[in-house]
Amino acid sequence: MNKQTNDIFSRRLRQARMMKGFSLEKLSQCVTPAITRQAINKYEKGLMMPDSRVLIALAAALGVKIDYFFRPFTVEVDRVEFRKKPKFPERMAMAVREKVREELERYLEVEQLCGCSTEFSMPRKRVSNIDEAVLHANEVRKHLGLGYDGITNAIEVLEDNGVKVIEIAEDTDFDGLSGYANSSIPLIVVNGNFPTERKRFTALHELGHLLLDIPEDVSSKEVEHICNAFASELLLPVSVLKTKLGDSRHDISLSELTDIQRQFGISIDDIM
């Protein structure tokens, strides 16, 4: 095999192992007949290639087809922001990144076959606080022609406007991520195991990371608050909430909150 094929195989093997969440030792134990950890490490470094028997065994252990190992890479996922709990381990973060790469390759292949790709055109703006983020959320609503109605399908709206949205079923410590593929394709990933309301909010929170140019001296915690405010305003503008509830209330009934929840697809916690 030539060097290019060798390089593709070594990267694909590592990607498949990462997606499975296997260490080198774990993979060596799952392959039948057994392959040493050292041999797998050499495969991944491109120092040697397996024979057909070992190739079949690796594919079976990793749950992929043999041709997967030789498919050229068409996507590089870079400039990624993870939204996860601190206890979400780096090993799992790497697995998520590789799963995203794999899913996005399929996504773009389907778009190319169907001739249905869309250009990203949503406005980006420099903001430094929650008030400015809320103002820009309303500008984005106007740009998208949403008016003051609820967003029926947030993910569809994003995809129709050039954002690639991918759902992957992950551990509950992972919420989502945003970034760019091939340096220019905007990407949002949400955890498919979460309820619809949480996925909607997460997708729009991640959109905030893509559209809000926040100064580097703003703390990471405050950045999250700013993106939360952006997502909340997109889902349910403050002006709409005031129209429904008035400027001053001593109490709000559960039935009122439930009606708003159904109409705008936003959780009661986020409404409050």
C-alpha positions as CSV (number, residue, x, y, z in Angstrom):
1,M,0.0,0.0,0.0
2,N,1.2,3.5,-0.7
3,K,1.9,6.1,2.0
4,Q,-1.4,8.0,1.5
5,T,-3.4,4.8,2.0
6,N,-1.3,4.0,5.0
7,D,-1.9,7.5,6.5
8,I,-5.7,7.2,5.9
9,F,-5.8,3.8,7.6
10,S,-3.8,4.9,10.6
11,R,-6.1,7.9,11.2
12,R,-9.3,6.0,10.6
13,L,-8.2,3.2,13.0
14,R,-7.5,5.8,15.7
15,Q,-10.9,7.6,14.9
16,A,-12.8,4.3,15.2
17,R,-11.1,3.5,18.5
18,M,-11.8,6.9,19.9
19,M,-15.5,6.7,18.8
20,K,-15.7,3.4,20.6
21,G,-14.1,4.9,23.7
22,F,-11.4,2.2,23.7
23,S,-7.9,2.5,25.0
24,L,-5.2,0.7,23.1
25,E,-5.2,-2.0,25.8
26,K,-9.0,-2.4,25.6
27,L,-8.9,-2.8,21.8
28,S,-6.2,-5.3,22.0
29,Q,-8.3,-7.4,24.4
30,C,-11.4,-7.1,22.2
31,V,-9.8,-8.3,19.0
32,T,-10.0,-12.0,18.1
33,P,-7.5,-13.5,17.6
34,A,-5.6,-11.3,20.0
35,I,-3.4,-8.4,18.8
36,T,-0.9,-6.8,21.1
37,R,-1.2,-3.2,22.3
38,Q,2.1,-2.4,20.8
39,A,1.0,-3.6,17.3
40,I,-2.1,-1.5,17.4
41,N,0.0,1.5,18.4
42,K,2.3,0.9,15.4
43,Y,-0.8,0.7,13.1
44,E,-2.0,4.0,14.4
45,K,1.4,5.7,13.9
46,G,1.6,4.4,10.4
47,L,4.7,2.3,11.1
48,M,3.1,-0.9,9.8
49,M,-0.1,-2.2,8.1
50,P,-2.1,-5.2,9.2
51,D,-2.7,-8.2,7.0
52,S,-6.3,-9.1,5.9
53,R,-6.9,-11.4,8.8
54,V,-6.0,-8.6,11.4
55,L,-8.0,-6.0,9.4
56,I,-11.1,-8.1,9.5
57,A,-10.6,-8.6,13.3
58,L,-10.1,-4.9,13.9
59,A,-13.3,-4.0,11.9
60,A,-15.3,-6.6,13.9
61,A,-14.1,-5.3,17.3
62,L,-14.7,-1.7,16.4
63,G,-18.1,-2.2,14.7
64,V,-17.1,-0.7,11.3
65,K,-16.9,-2.1,7.8
66,I,-13.5,-2.7,6.3
67,D,-13.9,0.0,3.7
68,Y,-14.3,2.5,6.5
69,F,-10.6,2.3,7.2
70,F,-9.7,3.5,3.7
71,R,-12.2,6.2,3.1
72,P,-10.4,9.6,2.6
73,F,-11.0,12.3,5.2
74,T,-13.1,15.2,3.9
75,V,-13.8,17.0,7.2
76,E,-11.6,18.6,9.8
77,V,-13.4,19.8,12.9
78,D,-11.7,22.8,14.4
79,R,-12.4,25.9,16.6
80,V,-14.7,23.8,18.8
81,E,-16.3,24.9,22.1
82,F,-17.5,22.1,24.4
83,R,-20.5,22.6,26.7
84,K,-20.1,19.9,29.3
85,K,-19.8,19.3,33.0
86,P,-16.3,19.4,34.5
87,K,-16.5,15.6,35.3
88,F,-16.9,14.8,31.6
89,P,-13.5,13.1,30.9
90,E,-11.2,14.2,28.1
91,R,-11.3,10.6,26.7
92,M,-15.1,11.0,26.2
93,A,-14.6,14.5,24.7
94,M,-12.2,13.0,22.2
95,A,-14.8,10.3,21.4
96,V,-17.5,13.0,20.8
97,R,-15.2,14.9,18.5
98,E,-14.5,11.9,16.3
99,K,-18.2,10.9,16.2
100,V,-19.0,14.4,15.1
101,R,-16.4,14.2,12.3
102,E,-17.9,10.9,11.1
103,E,-21.5,12.2,11.2
104,L,-20.6,15.4,9.5
105,E,-18.8,13.6,6.7
106,R,-22.1,11.7,6.0
107,Y,-24.1,14.8,6.3
108,L,-22.1,16.7,3.7
109,E,-22.0,13.6,1.4
110,V,-25.8,13.6,1.5
111,E,-26.0,17.3,0.8
112,Q,-23.7,16.9,-2.2
113,L,-25.7,14.0,-3.6
114,C,-29.0,15.9,-3.2
115,G,-27.6,19.3,-4.3
116,C,-29.3,20.9,-1.3
117,S,-26.5,22.7,0.6
118,T,-27.3,26.2,2.1
119,E,-25.1,29.2,2.7
120,F,-24.5,30.5,6.2
121,S,-25.6,34.1,6.4
122,M,-26.6,34.9,9.9
123,P,-25.1,38.1,11.3
124,R,-22.3,38.0,13.8
125,K,-21.8,40.8,16.3
126,R,-19.4,41.9,19.0
127,V,-21.2,41.9,22.4
128,S,-19.8,42.2,25.9
129,N,-22.8,41.8,28.2
130,I,-26.3,40.2,28.4
131,D,-28.2,43.3,27.3
132,E,-26.2,43.5,24.1
133,A,-26.7,39.8,23.5
134,V,-30.5,40.2,23.9
135,L,-30.5,43.0,21.4
136,H,-28.6,40.9,18.9
137,A,-31.0,38.0,19.4
138,N,-33.8,40.2,18.3
139,E,-31.8,41.3,15.2
140,V,-31.3,37.6,14.4
141,R,-35.0,36.9,14.8
142,K,-35.7,39.7,12.3
143,H,-33.0,38.4,9.9
144,L,-34.7,35.0,10.0
145,G,-38.2,36.4,9.6
146,L,-39.5,34.9,12.8
147,G,-41.5,37.9,14.0
148,Y,-42.7,37.3,17.5
149,D,-44.0,33.8,17.1
150,G,-42.6,30.7,18.7
151,I,-40.0,28.8,16.7
152,T,-41.7,25.6,15.6
153,N,-38.5,23.7,14.8
154,A,-35.3,25.4,16.0
155,I,-33.0,22.8,14.4
156,E,-34.8,23.1,11.0
157,V,-34.4,26.9,11.1
158,L,-30.7,26.6,11.8
159,E,-30.2,24.1,9.0
160,D,-32.2,26.2,6.5
161,N,-29.7,29.0,7.3
162,G,-26.5,27.1,6.7
163,V,-25.7,25.7,10.2
164,K,-25.0,22.0,10.3
165,V,-26.8,20.5,13.3
166,I,-25.9,17.0,14.5
167,E,-27.5,14.9,17.3
168,I,-25.4,12.3,19.0
169,A,-26.6,10.1,21.9
170,E,-24.1,10.7,24.7
171,D,-23.6,10.7,28.4
172,T,-25.8,13.2,30.3
173,D,-22.6,15.1,31.3
174,F,-22.4,16.4,27.7
175,D,-24.8,19.1,26.6
176,G,-23.5,20.2,23.2
177,L,-20.7,21.9,21.3
178,S,-20.3,24.4,18.5
179,G,-17.5,25.2,16.1
180,Y,-16.4,25.1,12.5
181,A,-15.6,22.3,10.2
182,N,-13.0,22.9,7.4
183,S,-12.5,26.3,8.9
184,S,-15.8,27.8,7.4
185,I,-18.7,25.4,8.0
186,P,-20.7,26.3,11.1
187,L,-21.5,23.3,13.2
188,I,-23.7,22.7,16.3
189,V,-23.9,19.4,18.1
190,V,-26.6,18.5,20.7
191,N,-27.1,15.5,22.9
192,G,-29.8,13.4,21.4
193,N,-30.6,11.8,24.7
194,F,-32.1,15.0,26.1
195,P,-35.7,16.1,26.0
196,T,-36.8,18.3,23.1
197,E,-37.0,21.5,25.1
198,R,-33.4,21.0,26.3
199,K,-32.1,20.2,22.8
200,R,-33.8,23.4,21.4
201,F,-32.3,25.6,24.1
202,T,-28.8,23.9,23.7
203,A,-28.9,24.4,19.9
204,L,-29.7,28.1,20.3
205,H,-27.1,28.5,23.1
206,E,-24.5,27.1,20.8
207,L,-25.7,29.4,18.1
208,G,-24.8,32.2,20.5
209,H,-21.2,30.9,20.6
210,L,-21.2,31.1,16.8
211,L,-22.8,34.5,16.4
212,L,-21.6,36.5,19.5
213,D,-18.1,37.9,19.3
214,I,-17.4,38.2,23.1
215,P,-14.2,39.8,24.3
216,E,-11.5,37.5,25.6
217,D,-11.4,39.2,29.0
218,V,-15.0,38.1,29.8
219,S,-15.0,35.1,32.1
220,S,-16.1,31.7,30.8
221,K,-18.9,31.6,33.3
222,E,-20.2,35.0,32.1
223,V,-19.9,33.9,28.5
224,E,-22.2,31.0,29.3
225,H,-24.7,33.5,30.9
226,I,-24.5,35.7,27.8
227,C,-25.2,32.8,25.5
228,N,-28.1,31.6,27.7
229,A,-29.7,35.0,27.5
230,F,-29.3,35.0,23.8
231,A,-31.0,31.6,23.5
232,S,-33.8,32.6,25.8
233,E,-34.5,35.7,23.8
234,L,-34.6,33.8,20.6
235,L,-37.0,31.3,22.0
236,L,-39.2,33.8,23.9
237,P,-38.6,37.5,23.5
238,V,-39.0,39.5,26.7
239,S,-41.4,41.9,24.8
240,V,-43.7,38.9,24.1
241,L,-43.6,37.7,27.7
242,K,-44.5,41.2,28.9
243,T,-47.4,41.3,26.4
244,K,-48.7,38.0,27.8
245,L,-48.1,38.6,31.5
246,G,-47.9,42.4,31.9
247,D,-45.0,44.6,33.2
248,S,-45.8,43.9,36.9
249,R,-47.2,40.7,38.5
250,H,-47.4,39.5,42.1
251,D,-47.9,35.9,41.0
252,I,-48.1,33.7,37.9
253,S,-50.3,30.6,37.7
254,L,-48.9,27.2,36.6
255,S,-51.5,27.1,33.8
256,E,-50.2,30.4,32.4
257,L,-46.7,29.1,32.4
258,T,-47.8,25.8,30.8
259,D,-49.5,27.6,28.0
260,I,-46.4,29.7,27.3
261,Q,-44.3,26.5,27.5
262,R,-46.4,24.8,24.9
263,Q,-46.5,27.7,22.5
264,F,-42.8,28.6,22.6
265,G,-41.2,25.2,23.4
266,I,-39.3,26.6,26.3
267,S,-39.1,25.0,29.7
268,I,-40.8,26.5,32.7
269,D,-37.4,27.0,34.4
270,D,-36.2,29.0,31.5
271,I,-39.4,31.1,31.4
272,M,-39.0,32.0,35.0
